[in-house]
Structure formats: structure tokens, C-alpha cells
């Protein structure tokens, strides 16, 4: 049993699952936690920011073996209150939405021997690092970064970026950092760097 236990529960370890839209970040996080339900005397907790309540409706990624606990992303200290002694693993989705206070919360929990697995975007819609993720990645024991497939018509290259579309047009660079999908004609799609560059130069014929 010790071998199974140590394979899925790693005290003091931080694991990061990241990538653009549709790189299956949440699914990889769920798959990471799923086996723990079969380990005796091992428990876990799965957490999401409240801003992402719409996620289970849009992306259809509910937990079929547990439940999400939704925490106000501006009050990350609430996470510490949710975590019990029996929780060996803490899984947090959409980590990029939480305030900077979560960094101290996670550090405290790691020092208590908790195994923490987080998932989220490493880059924002501008192609720049999300602050929270950029500070967590150097501390991670394990990083699983995957590309998606560029959704631009007839492309299909590896996508490392997430493009925000407003009424199907690329969003202005100076638009707000957080705008939820499905509101105000906003959509998000995975993009490869070549499509992004060609859009910026307003010349897609060179790459397609």
C-alpha cells in the first residue's frame, strides 16, 4: 500500500497543470485526483474561484466522484479554513484568478505536508504571464504544460496562446484582464503564435 500511497500523495509537493484554452488543464487536474478516492484513509479537496461558477455550465467538467468548493477569489484565506487535517491532497482549478494572498496560503499548506495540485492559464489573452502562475511555476516540483490545437480556420498548429474574441474579432490589447466567456459576445479560442503574429501584421495569407 505504501507504494500506491506515495505514487499519488506526495507530501509537500506542488504540481502545476497549465496551458491555453482547451489544453484540458481541468481534466488533467481531475485525472490527477481521481485515483485518490480508492486509497484508504486518504482524502482530498477540490477548489475553484467563485468567479468561475459558470465553468461547470460552459465547459461541462463536473466532478463525478466529489464536489467543487467555490471560494471568493478576493479572499484566498478562506482556502485555509476549508482544508482539514484529513485532506492529503488539495486540488485548485483556475488558480490564476485568485489574489496574491493565495501564495502565502499555499506555502503554509505545503509546509504542513499537504500535496497541492493546481491548474490554470500560464498566459493571459495578451500572451503575457499571469502573475500568480508566474510566481508558482518556479516553486513547482512538477509542471505539466500542454499545447492545444489552434482553432483558427485551416490552421491546426500547436497553440500555446489563448485569444479573446469580442464579436468574433480579436480583443484590443488594453481591454480588461478578466472578462468571462459567454458574456458581452466574448469568446476564447486557442491560437498558435504564427496566427497571432499574422493578425498583428494584418496579413494571414503568408501563413495559411
HUPE-V683146 format. One record per residue. N is the residue number from 1. RES is the residue in one small letter. OMEGA is omega in whole degrees, -180 to 180 (NA if undefined). Layout:
# HUPE-V683146
[[N;RES;OMEGA] [N;RES;OMEGA]]
This chain:
# HUPE-V683146
[[1;x;-178] [2;x;180] [3;x;178] [4;x;-179] [5;x;-176] [6;x;178] [7;x;-175] [8;x;179] [9;x;-175] [10;x;-176] [11;x;177] [12;x;-179] [13;x;175] [14;x;180] [15;x;-177] [16;x;176] [17;x;-173] [18;x;-179] [19;x;-179] [20;x;175] [21;x;177] [22;x;170] [23;x;176] [24;x;179] [25;x;-178] [26;x;-180] [27;x;178] [28;x;177] [29;x;179] [30;x;179] [31;x;178] [32;x;-175] [33;x;-172] [34;x;-176] [35;x;-175] [36;x;180] [37;x;-178] [38;x;-180] [39;x;-179] [40;x;176] [41;x;176] [42;x;180] [43;x;-177] [44;x;177] [45;x;-178] [46;x;-170] [47;x;175] [48;x;174] [49;x;-179] [50;x;-179] [51;x;-176] [52;x;178] [53;x;-179] [54;x;-175] [55;x;-177] [56;x;179] [57;x;-175] [58;x;-173] [59;x;178] [60;x;179] [61;x;179] [62;x;173] [63;x;179] [64;x;-178] [65;x;180] [66;x;177] [67;x;174] [68;x;169] [69;x;-178] [70;x;-176] [71;x;175] [72;x;-175] [73;x;177] [74;x;180] [75;x;-175] [76;x;178] [77;x;178] [78;x;-180] [79;x;-179] [80;x;-180] [81;x;-179] [82;x;-174] [83;x;-180] [84;x;-179] [85;x;-176] [86;x;180] [87;x;-180] [88;x;-178] [89;x;177] [90;x;179] [91;x;-178] [92;x;179] [93;x;179] [94;x;-176] [95;x;-175] [96;x;-177] [97;x;-176] [98;x;177] [99;x;-174] [100;x;178] [101;x;-179] [102;x;180] [103;x;178] [104;x;179] [105;x;-179] [106;x;179] [107;x;179] [108;x;-179] [109;x;176] [110;x;-180] [111;x;175] [112;x;176] [113;x;179] [114;x;174] [115;x;-175] [116;x;176] [117;x;-178] [118;x;178] [119;x;178] [120;x;177] [121;x;172] [122;x;179] [123;x;177] [124;x;-175] [125;x;178] [126;x;-175] [127;x;180] [128;x;-177] [129;x;168] [130;x;-173] [131;x;-177] [132;x;-178] [133;x;-179] [134;x;179] [135;x;180] [136;x;-174] [137;x;180] [138;x;-178] [139;x;-173] [140;x;171] [141;x;-176] [142;x;179] [143;x;177] [144;x;180] [145;x;-178] [146;x;174] [147;x;171] [148;x;176] [149;x;-179] [150;x;-175] [151;x;178] [152;x;-177] [153;x;176] [154;x;177] [155;x;178] [156;x;177] [157;x;175] [158;x;-179] [159;x;176] [160;x;-177] [161;x;174] [162;x;-179] [163;x;175] [164;x;178] [165;x;175] [166;x;-172] [167;x;175] [168;x;176] [169;x;179] [170;x;-178] [171;x;175] [172;x;-179] [173;x;-175] [174;x;177] [175;x;-175] [176;x;-178] [177;x;-177] [178;x;173] [179;x;-171] [180;x;176] [181;x;177] [182;x;178] [183;x;176] [184;x;178] [185;x;-178] [186;x;175] [187;x;175] [188;x;178] [189;x;176] [190;x;-179] [191;x;171] [192;x;-176] [193;x;-178] [194;x;177] [195;x;179] [196;x;-179] [197;x;-180] [198;x;176] [199;x;179] [200;x;179] [201;x;-179] [202;x;179] [203;x;-180] [204;x;-176] [205;x;-178] [206;x;-173] [207;x;-177] [208;x;NA]]
